Amino acid sequence: MLALLAAIPIIIVGVLMIGFMWPAMKAMPLGWIAAVIIGVIWWDMPLNWIMGASIGGVIDAFGILLIVFGALLILQLLKESGGVDSISYSMATVSTDRRVQALLLAFLMGAFFEGAAGFGTPAAVAAPLLVALGHPPLIAATIALIGNSVPVSFGAVGVPIWGGFDVVDGLVELPLESMGAQIETFRAFLESVGGYAAILNGSMAIFIPLAIVGVMTKIAEGSLLKGLKVWPLAIFSGLIFGLPMIFIANFIGPELPSLLGSLIALPIFVFAVRRGFLVPGDEWDYPDKENWEDEWEDEVEAEAEIPDPDELTVTVTPFKAWLPYLIIAAVLVITRIEAFGLVGTLQGVEIGWENILGTDVSEAVAPLYNPGIIPFILVALFIPYLLGMEKGKASKCWMETLSTVKPAAIALFFAVAMVYVMMNSDPVVEYTMLEEMAFATANIFGGAWHFGAPFVGTLGAFISGSNTVSNIMFGAFQFETAMAAGVEVIPTLGLQTAGAAGGNMLCVHNVVAAITTVGLVGKAGLVMRKTILVTILYGLFIALLTTFLVGTLYAGIF
């Protein structure tokens, strides 16, 4: 009974967002109100605990929002200056084979924009670019969404890991031993979760490029075979991104795997394709446009052919357009690797509140260690000079970014506050709301929770449209369930965020963003039917992989 009561806030959010298509900024406040009412009536939470937990959640969410703002500000400045067009078209003219274009734009360039900005940006950028190159809008939106999966756990410089899982800080008892190493700090714990999630997502980097080209030709011709003919190049694209992502996540941290991994993979892929490496001899294209299905297009029509680079009016050179992100990657490496000696200094400056309103809840933000400030906002200050922007245009970008972030801010503040209330609901009652939910779930699944964990992450992404918010909503629940069921915690949290990454291609928010940019009005359901099987296979594969890993290489992992 208590477990069902505890689940009501999440159920309310899910019903409002899925059943009634409410935006998160309207649904999340009602979820928080439900958590407060249940906490007061059934968990006897005093008012200071309700307010203390909520304030703690808001402080935590503010740190996440700094990253979101900084990432989107950089992107907005590059859009306004022409930098995004320069980046896009420098990639778009590499090959005329539609399958190669899909691997480059939907997967690798999508990974770059995910690592740099996240929050639905990759599909919204890649899909219209594919349409401009002659891909049918339906196919362009579908493959852009499928590609926006593997890099998502490390999107917006890792915010799903170190922002999304910050809610479990008070649950982890340190020090602990994991993967044969002693974990002394919560930061090191998050790095272990990120490292394991990278192994799961990095393994899927082999599968997703194959899914992109397979789904592409399946829609176009009713057969997977034409797409799978490029399997050597597809697997190559997955390896040159997935392997660096795994290495960076395990040896540097969760901020850079997608951003730096894509910056490594993109030039390698372009160099290989231009020299014909693994490129099939038979170039593939769509049927003649007059033979396209009616559902492939709506308000926006695909172009007939790739635009001539000489005819493009790009005002920023590709090098200058890429430069801000190269600087960001370099600064993050320097500020995240202990050998440079800056980590302790940057982390040492904190703004926060201990024992908020007399409770056990304490939260703080380390502004100098937050990527939203260093390097994002710091680099953003120099972009107008670097790219020759007019002063008024730069100011406009700042204001437009603030306006864009406002709905996300409201949603995040109330989402994190809701989870904090549920996590801190035990000043009087023995177990918190999340613990009651975890005990009930553990009794049902037991040791088989490896197969439940990724789909909880998927559900969270489907509901909220965000890997980060999925981790916020269900991270503590996954932790408590793993403890109650006696399964490994770090792999469970890895499954949570990797499952949410797979769910990213199915979530309503991203699907609507992608189809809107290509003019497919009212066809969200059609696109979701094209991606749902890939999402399910994603979750099943990482569950099977985890079952194998924890029984062999990672036996005894915490």
MARDRENTOR-891641 format. One record per residue (C-alpha): chain; y, x, z; residue in three letters. Coordinates in steps of 0.001 Angstrom, whole numbers. Layout:
<nodes>
 chaine       Y       X       Z residu
      A       Y       X       Z    ALA
...
</nodes>
This chain:
<nodes>
 chaine       Y       X       Z residu
      A       0       0       0    MET
      A    2485    2748     978    LEU
      A    1618    4744   -2170    ALA
      A    2444    1728   -4337    LEU
      A    5725    1156   -2482    LEU
      A    6604    4828   -2911    ALA
      A    6058    4582   -6675    ALA
      A    8459    1637   -7101    ILE
      A   11597    3751   -7836    PRO
      A    9799    5589  -10656    ILE
      A    8274    2346  -11940    ILE
      A   11722     730  -12027    ILE
      A   13143    3656  -14010    VAL
      A   10205    3544  -16425    GLY
      A   10393    -201  -16994    VAL
      A   14157    -167  -17541    LEU
      A   14100    2783  -19944    MET
      A   10920    1957  -21887    ILE
      A   10793   -1831  -21677    GLY
      A   14504   -2608  -21851    PHE
      A   15709     586  -23601    MET
      A   18298    1300  -20920    TRP
      A   19929    4743  -21055    PRO
      A   19124    7126  -18213    ALA
      A   22691    6961  -16893    MET
      A   22156    3253  -16080    LYS
      A   18496    3334  -15029    ALA
      A   18568    6349  -12696    MET
      A   21151    4915  -10258    PRO
      A   18904    1856   -9781    LEU
      A   15950    4158   -9171    GLY
      A   17960    5924   -6469    TRP
      A   18983    2598   -4891    ILE
      A   15326    1530   -4829    ALA
      A   14332    4803   -3152    ALA
      A   17075    4337    -539    VAL
      A   16024     732     246    ILE
      A   12343    1667     524    ILE
      A   13229    4733    2588    GLY
      A   15278    2683    5056    VAL
      A   12894    -293    5400    ILE
      A    9423    1281    5212    TRP
      A   10060    4945    6108    TRP
      A   12709    4311    8794    ASP
      A   15021    6947    7307    MET
      A   18284    7329    9275    PRO
      A   21521    7077    7292    LEU
      A   22320   10782    7699    ASN
      A   18957   11678    6130    TRP
      A   19549    9325    3217    ILE
      A   22987   10828    2593    MET
      A   21910   14400    3321    GLY
      A   19024   14231     863    ALA
      A   21254   12615   -1773    SER
      A   23982   15234   -1358    ILE
      A   21360   17969   -1602    GLY
      A   20165   16447   -4864    GLY
      A   23695   16350   -6256    VAL
      A   24251   20032   -5401    ILE
      A   20970   20926   -7102    ASP
      A   21873   18845  -10175    ALA
      A   25280   20518  -10421    PHE
      A   23610   23893  -10983    GLY
      A   21578   22379  -13835    ILE
      A   24642   20751  -15369    LEU
      A   26465   24064  -15534    LEU
      A   23736   25303  -17879    ILE
      A   23752   22133  -19961    VAL
      A   27532   22291  -20316    PHE
      A   27571   25980  -21211    GLY
      A   24763   25681  -23774    ALA
      A   26302   22656  -25490    LEU
      A   29764   24244  -25441    LEU
      A   28500   27281  -27369    ILE
      A   26826   24999  -29895    LEU
      A   29946   22821  -30270    GLN
      A   32141   25873  -30860    LEU
      A   29755   27145  -33521    LEU
      A   29624   23731  -35200    LYS
      A   33407   23461  -35299    GLU
      A   33826   26989  -36670    SER
      A   31140   26632  -39348    GLY
      A   28739   28961  -37567    GLY
      A   25904   26423  -37420    VAL
      A   26161   25793  -41176    ASP
      A   26045   29523  -41783    SER
      A   22941   29942  -39596    ILE
      A   21222   26943  -41169    SER
      A   21784   27822  -44808    TYR
      A   20970   31497  -44270    SER
      A   17520   30224  -43307    MET
      A   17255   27380  -45814    ALA
      A   17276   29473  -48999    THR
      A   14324   31694  -48077    VAL
      A   11686   29719  -50033    SER
      A   11415   26701  -52326    THR
      A    7904   25824  -51077    ASP
      A    8364   22760  -48875    ARG
      A    5626   23876  -46464    ARG
      A    7282   27244  -45901    VAL
      A   10635   25529  -45352    GLN
      A    9026   23275  -42751    ALA
      A    7566   26222  -40831    LEU
      A   10861   28075  -40897    LEU
      A   13248   25220  -40112    LEU
      A   11249   22663  -38109    ALA
      A    9370   25242  -36041    PHE
      A   11093   28624  -35807    LEU
      A   14742   27643  -36226    MET
      A   14084   24595  -34060    GLY
      A   12757   26977  -31391    ALA
      A   15963   28978  -31589    PHE
      A   18183   25938  -31043    PHE
      A   15880   24761  -28254    GLU
      A   16143   28083  -26444    GLY
      A   19898   28177  -26967    ALA
      A   20872   24567  -26237    ALA
      A   17892   22249  -25698    GLY
      A   18404   18582  -24836    PHE
      A   17346   17156  -28204    GLY
      A   19506   19531  -30252    THR
      A   16735   21120  -32400    PRO
      A   15443   17941  -34047    ALA
      A   18993   16642  -34504    ALA
      A   19937   19883  -36315    VAL
      A   16720   20589  -38249    ALA
      A   16037   17059  -39528    ALA
      A   19305   16549  -41492    PRO
      A   19099   20101  -42846    LEU
      A   15605   19393  -44180    LEU
      A   16909   16186  -45787    VAL
      A   19743   18147  -47402    ALA
      A   17091   20409  -48925    LEU
      A   15168   17510  -50456    GLY
      A   12686   16483  -47763    HIS
      A   12243   12694  -47316    PRO
      A   14078   11558  -44137    PRO
      A   10940   10098  -42536    LEU
      A    9001   13328  -42992    ILE
      A   11965   15487  -41996    ALA
      A   12437   13614  -38699    ALA
      A    8699   13629  -37952    THR
      A    8075   17347  -38499    ILE
      A   11317   18318  -36726    ALA
      A   10124   16381  -33668    LEU
      A    6636   17925  -33798    ILE
      A    8172   21386  -34019    GLY
      A   10360   20677  -31010    ASN
      A    7524   21004  -28512    SER
      A    6208   24537  -27920    VAL
      A    9605   26056  -26949    PRO
      A   10815   23142  -24818    VAL
      A    9634   24376  -21401    SER
      A   12103   27243  -21837    PHE
      A   14851   25249  -23524    GLY
      A   18520   25765  -22630    ALA
      A   17648   29233  -21290    VAL
      A   14810   28052  -19076    GLY
      A   16443   25153  -17248    VAL
      A   13205   23049  -17175    PRO
      A   11561   25811  -15110    ILE
      A   14164   27093  -12724    TRP
      A   16260   23931  -12710    GLY
      A   13550   21297  -13028    GLY
      A   11215   22804  -10441    PHE
      A   13912   23664   -7906    ASP
      A   12943   20404   -6188    VAL
      A    9731   22024   -4885    VAL
      A   11623   24797   -3088    ASP
      A   11170   23172     317    GLY
      A    7445   22596    -274    LEU
      A    6326   26152   -1078    VAL
      A    5308   28203    1952    GLU
      A    6130   31856    1311    LEU
      A    4823   34503    1087    PRO
      A    1705   33636    -910    LEU
      A    -725   35450   -3178    GLU
      A   -1127   34477   -6813    SER
      A   -2601   36240   -9846    MET
      A   -3426   39191   -7641    GLY
      A     212   39676   -6619    ALA
      A    2174   38889   -3470    GLN
      A    4916   36334   -4088    ILE
      A    7751   36851   -1633    GLU
      A   10540   34644   -3020    THR
      A   10869   31221   -4564    PHE
      A   12327   32851   -7679    ARG
      A    9092   34827   -8048    ALA
      A    7131   31597   -7599    PHE
      A    9085   29961  -10439    LEU
      A    8481   33030  -12609    GLU
      A    4734   32622  -11995    SER
      A    4926   28952  -13021    VAL
      A    6936   29897  -16114    GLY
      A    4497   32668  -16977    GLY
      A    1554   30297  -16825    TYR
      A    3390   27575  -18769    ALA
      A    4128   30175  -21463    ALA
      A     403   30884  -21808    ILE
      A    -233   27163  -22364    LEU
      A    2665   26584  -24749    ASN
      A    2125   29944  -26448    GLY
      A   -1459   28949  -27191    SER
      A    -184   25706  -28710    MET
      A    2100   27798  -30951    ALA
      A    -950   28325  -33158    ILE
      A   -1685   24601  -33380    PHE
      A    1800   23119  -33838    ILE
      A    2709   24884  -37131    PRO
      A    -611   23643  -38543    LEU
      A     227   20139  -37311    ALA
      A    3650   20318  -38988    ILE
      A    2331   21156  -42465    VAL
      A    -717   18900  -42055    GLY
      A    1270   15820  -41014    VAL
      A    3796   16605  -43723    MET
      A    1285   16445  -46588    THR
      A    -682   13645  -44932    LYS
      A    2389   11393  -45117    ILE
      A    3327   12617  -48595    ALA
      A     -86   12566  -50280    GLU
      A   -2516   11036  -47810    GLY
      A   -4301   14359  -47243    SER
      A   -4049   17211  -44740    LEU
      A   -5568   19763  -47112    LEU
      A   -2443   20646  -49121    LYS
      A    -632   21449  -45889    GLY
      A   -3509   23378  -44358    LEU
      A   -3705   25598  -47437    LYS
      A    -902   27607  -45844    VAL
      A   -2896   28069  -42632    TRP
      A   -2605   31897  -42623    PRO
      A    1195   31685  -42784    LEU
      A    1261   28809  -40283    ALA
      A    -822   30748  -37769    ILE
      A    1286   33857  -38432    PHE
      A    4466   31899  -37613    SER
      A    2888   30696  -34378    GLY
      A    1774   34168  -33341    LEU
      A    5075   35932  -33989    ILE
      A    6816   33356  -31786    PHE
      A    4098   32554  -29232    GLY
      A    3111   36109  -28303    LEU
      A    6686   37300  -27567    PRO
      A    7285   34058  -25654    MET
      A    4272   34728  -23423    ILE
      A    5260   38362  -22881    PHE
      A    8921   37584  -22106    ILE
      A    8047   34763  -19694    ALA
      A    5624   36962  -17752    ASN
      A    7641   40180  -17671    PHE
      A   11317   39129  -17810    ILE
      A   11633   35527  -16600    GLY
      A   11947   31903  -17706    PRO
      A   15423   32083  -19229    GLU
      A   14637   33977  -22441    LEU
      A   11150   33130  -23800    PRO
      A   12295   30591  -26403    SER
      A   15695   32071  -27242    LEU
      A   14598   35703  -27526    LEU
      A   11152   34775  -28869    GLY
      A   12745   32923  -31796    SER
      A   15263   35716  -32411    LEU
      A   12286   38071  -32737    ILE
      A   10201   35714  -34886    ALA
      A   12860   34530  -37358    LEU
      A   13670   37868  -39039    PRO
      A    9975   38824  -39128    ILE
      A    9081   35528  -40820    PHE
      A   11945   35736  -43326    VAL
      A   11098   39352  -44163    PHE
      A    7402   38487  -44640    ALA
      A    8047   35416  -46809    VAL
      A   10534   37172  -49074    ARG
      A    7875   39793  -49771    ARG
      A    5215   37173  -50421    GLY
      A    3146   37988  -47331    PHE
      A     587   35185  -46741    LEU
      A    2606   32875  -49026    VAL
      A     238   30801  -51214    PRO
      A     486   31204  -54955    GLY
      A     568   27477  -55639    ASP
      A    3977   26193  -54588    GLU
      A    3909   22666  -53149    TRP
      A    6537   19965  -53509    ASP
      A    6818   16236  -52866    TYR
      A    6034   13663  -55558    PRO
      A    8878   12766  -57916    ASP
      A   11530   10840  -56046    LYS
      A   10917    7618  -57972    GLU
      A    7378    7639  -56556    ASN
      A    8441    7896  -52913    TRP
      A    7451    5147  -50502    GLU
      A   10266    2784  -49488    ASP
      A    9840    3692  -45800    GLU
      A   10606    7352  -46469    TRP
      A   14348    6726  -46843    GLU
      A   16989    4329  -45623    ASP
      A   20713    4982  -45275    GLU
      A   20574    8717  -46058    VAL
      A   18979    9954  -49284    GLU
      A   17420   13382  -49700    ALA
      A   18976   15837  -52115    GLU
      A   17067   16638  -55271    ALA
      A   16950   20391  -54785    GLU
      A   17960   23289  -52591    ILE
      A   21687   23952  -52834    PRO
      A   22780   27127  -54561    ASP
      A   23961   29608  -51888    PRO
      A   26889   30579  -54138    ASP
      A   28127   26976  -54037    GLU
      A   28159   26710  -50251    LEU
      A   31527   26749  -48519    THR
      A   30500   28715  -45424    VAL
      A   33509   30144  -43612    THR
      A   31608   32312  -41104    VAL
      A   29229   35101  -42089    THR
      A   25634   34780  -40819    PRO
      A   26020   37925  -38697    PHE
      A   29080   36559  -36887    LYS
      A   27370   33188  -36444    ALA
      A   24307   34767  -34843    TRP
      A   26340   37261  -32760    LEU
      A   27169   34971  -29782    PRO
      A   23474   34263  -29248    TYR
      A   22567   37931  -29578    LEU
      A   25152   38719  -26895    ILE
      A   23802   35915  -24697    ILE
      A   20253   37264  -25017    ALA
      A   21401   40801  -24182    ALA
      A   23378   39676  -21117    VAL
      A   20455   37620  -19838    LEU
      A   18095   40598  -20186    VAL
      A   20491   42857  -18286    ILE
      A   21105   40329  -15502    THR
      A   17437   39285  -15074    ARG
      A   15568   42609  -15047    ILE
      A   15549   44266  -11610    GLU
      A   15815   47759  -13086    ALA
      A   19459   47142  -14048    PHE
      A   20353   46509  -10401    GLY
      A   22438   43347  -10916    LEU
      A   20017   40662   -9743    VAL
      A   20692   41010   -6018    GLY
      A   24460   41203   -6487    THR
      A   24637   38110   -8687    LEU
      A   22277   36117   -6495    GLN
      A   24152   37159   -3367    GLY
      A   27172   34962   -4106    VAL
      A   26262   31391   -3093    GLU
      A   28181   28163   -2600    ILE
      A   26268   25550    -646    GLY
      A   25664   23519    2494    TRP
      A   23074   24269    5150    GLU
      A   21505   21480    7234    ASN
      A   23521   18844    5422    ILE
      A   24813   16168    7850    LEU
      A   22504   17497   10574    GLY
      A   19291   17193    8513    THR
      A   16803   19852    7418    ASP
      A   18141   19653    3847    VAL
      A   19978   22759    2620    SER
      A   21147   23436    -943    GLU
      A   23266   26063   -2665    ALA
      A   24372   27186   -6120    VAL
      A   24594   30869   -7103    ALA
      A   27409   30619   -9699    PRO
      A   27271   34214  -10942    LEU
      A   23495   34006  -11497    TYR
      A   23731   30639  -13232    ASN
      A   23362   31091  -17037    PRO
      A   25870   28291  -17554    GLY
      A   28633   30590  -16316    ILE
      A   27237   34047  -17139    ILE
      A   26703   34323  -20052    PRO
      A   27391   30885  -21653    PHE
      A   30929   30039  -20518    ILE
      A   31868   33726  -20484    LEU
      A   30799   34150  -24130    VAL
      A   32392   30791  -25048    ALA
      A   35784   32165  -24027    LEU
      A   35527   34870  -26709    PHE
      A   34043   32806  -29576    ILE
      A   37426   31469  -30848    PRO
      A   38644   35055  -31280    TYR
      A   35327   36274  -32681    LEU
      A   35104   33523  -35316    LEU
      A   38822   33075  -35985    GLY
      A   39086   29529  -34657    MET
      A   42368   27762  -34236    GLU
      A   43382   27344  -30595    LYS
      A   43514   23554  -30831    GLY
      A   39974   23362  -32224    LYS
      A   38589   25396  -29329    ALA
      A   40261   23125  -26782    SER
      A   38876   20103  -28625    LYS
      A   35362   21551  -28306    CYS
      A   35746   21888  -24535    TRP
      A   36859   18263  -24226    MET
      A   34121   16964  -26538    GLU
      A   31474   18861  -24552    THR
      A   32748   17394  -21294    LEU
      A   32511   13932  -22836    SER
      A   28978   14629  -24115    THR
      A   27782   15898  -20739    VAL
      A   29155   12947  -18750    LYS
      A   26149   10602  -19301    PRO
      A   23740   13470  -18598    ALA
      A   25634   14246  -15388    ALA
      A   25330   10701  -14065    ILE
      A   21627   10583  -14960    ALA
      A   20879   13976  -13401    LEU
      A   22839   13361  -10194    PHE
      A   20952   10153   -9467    PHE
      A   17571   11419  -10724    ALA
      A   17621   14464   -8451    VAL
      A   19074   12454   -5549    ALA
      A   16241    9911   -5945    MET
      A   13597   12645   -5812    VAL
      A   15264   14314   -2816    TYR
      A   15241   11020    -905    VAL
      A   11532   10610   -1705    MET
      A   10820   14228    -692    MET
      A   12707   14040    2611    ASN
      A   11569   10603    3771    SER
      A    9574   11881    6779    ASP
      A   11999   12365    9697    PRO
      A   10234    9455   11441    VAL
      A    7119    8548    9389    VAL
      A    4417   11232    9163    GLU
      A    4183   11513    5362    TYR
      A    6877   11365    2682    THR
      A    6847    8927    -216    MET
      A    5694   11689   -2562    LEU
      A    2897   12717    -212    GLU
      A    1607    9136     -46    GLU
      A    1602    8966   -3852    MET
      A    -131   12338   -4037    ALA
      A   -2876   11372   -1565    PHE
      A   -3656    8207   -3521    ALA
      A   -3727   10093   -6829    THR
      A   -5927   12851   -5390    ALA
      A   -8419   10266   -4142    ASN
      A   -8695    8847   -7662    ILE
      A   -8831   12062   -9724    PHE
      A  -10003   14701   -7247    GLY
      A  -10740   18049   -8878    GLY
      A  -10245   16599  -12375    ALA
      A   -6468   16549  -11942    TRP
      A   -6136   19202  -14661    HIS
      A   -6617   16334  -17108    PHE
      A   -4082   14082  -15396    GLY
      A   -1295   16592  -14797    ALA
      A    -162   17189  -18406    PRO
      A      52   13484  -19181    PHE
      A    2218   12869  -16103    VAL
      A    4581   15449  -17597    GLY
      A    4362   13672  -20949    THR
      A    5136   10338  -19296    LEU
      A    8171   11837  -17567    GLY
      A    9516   13204  -20845    ALA
      A    8808    9909  -22607    PHE
      A   10700    7983  -19938    ILE
      A   13647   10315  -19468    SER
      A   13908   12143  -22795    GLY
      A   13987   15494  -21011    SER
      A   11493   18134  -19902    ASN
      A   13911   19063  -17128    THR
      A   14177   15526  -15776    VAL
      A   10405   15088  -16086    SER
      A    9944   18170  -13895    ASN
      A   12545   16870  -11442    ILE
      A   10874   13458  -11234    MET
      A    7285   14660  -11010    PHE
      A    7346   18341   -9992    GLY
      A    7108   17670   -6256    ALA
      A    4533   14930   -6883    PHE
      A    2414   17363   -8928    GLN
      A    2681   19959   -6155    PHE
      A    1610   17516   -3457    GLU
      A   -1204   16103   -5614    THR
      A   -2569   19573   -6360    ALA
      A   -2540   20409   -2646    MET
      A   -4208   17116   -1724    ALA
      A   -6835   17392   -4485    ALA
      A   -7562   21042   -3763    GLY
      A   -6661   22243   -7274    VAL
      A   -4482   25202   -8199    GLU
      A    -752   24621   -7736    VAL
      A     804   27051  -10226    ILE
      A   -1462   25951  -13107    PRO
      A    -763   22314  -12181    THR
      A    2988   22849  -12397    LEU
      A    2419   24739  -15649    GLY
      A     545   21708  -16985    LEU
      A    3386   19444  -15846    GLN
      A    6057   21261  -17830    THR
      A    3808   22040  -20819    ALA
      A    2739   18389  -20959    GLY
      A    6395   17384  -20889    ALA
      A    7021   19801  -23761    ALA
      A    4332   18044  -25784    GLY
      A    5822   14690  -24831    GLY
      A    9195   15819  -26131    ASN
      A    8167   14902  -29685    MET
      A    7393   11346  -28567    LEU
      A   10231   10550  -26165    CYS
      A   12575    7741  -27159    VAL
      A   15740    9795  -26662    HIS
      A   14752   12557  -29091    ASN
      A   13211   10204  -31646    VAL
      A   16361    8082  -31782    VAL
      A   18544   11204  -32066    ALA
      A   16450   12555  -34947    ALA
      A   16216    9330  -36956    ILE
      A   19923    8615  -36464    THR
      A   20879   11946  -38037    THR
      A   18790   11135  -41147    VAL
      A   19764    7455  -41389    GLY
      A   16406    5851  -40580    LEU
      A   17806    2811  -38806    VAL
      A   15301     962  -36637    GLY
      A   12348    3176  -37535    LYS
      A   11765    4850  -34180    ALA
      A    8399    3133  -33779    GLY
      A    7251    4309  -37219    LEU
      A    8120    7929  -36421    VAL
      A    6474    7730  -32985    MET
      A    3253    6519  -34589    ARG
      A    3275    9716  -36658    LYS
      A    3666   11984  -33598    THR
      A    1609   10280  -30888    ILE
      A   -1751   11779  -31906    LEU
      A    -275   15286  -31881    VAL
      A    1136   14627  -28391    THR
      A   -2249   13466  -27058    ILE
      A   -4041   16478  -28570    LEU
      A   -1396   18747  -27044    TYR
      A   -2132   17437  -23540    GLY
      A   -5918   17542  -23965    LEU
      A   -5892   21090  -25297    PHE
      A   -3812   22563  -22465    ILE
      A   -5969   20692  -19918    ALA
      A   -9135   22187  -21421    LEU
      A   -7522   25622  -21596    LEU
      A   -6502   25436  -17934    THR
      A  -10015   24365  -16905    THR
      A  -11335   27463  -18678    PHE
      A   -8677   29845  -17334    LEU
      A   -8903   28836  -13677    VAL
      A  -12683   29134  -13883    GLY
      A  -12566   32635  -15366    THR
      A   -9472   34826  -15651    LEU
      A   -7437   33036  -12981    TYR
      A  -10201   32118  -10559    ALA
      A   -8750   31745   -7067    GLY
      A   -5153   31433   -8283    ILE
      A   -2926   29488   -5883    PHE
</nodes>
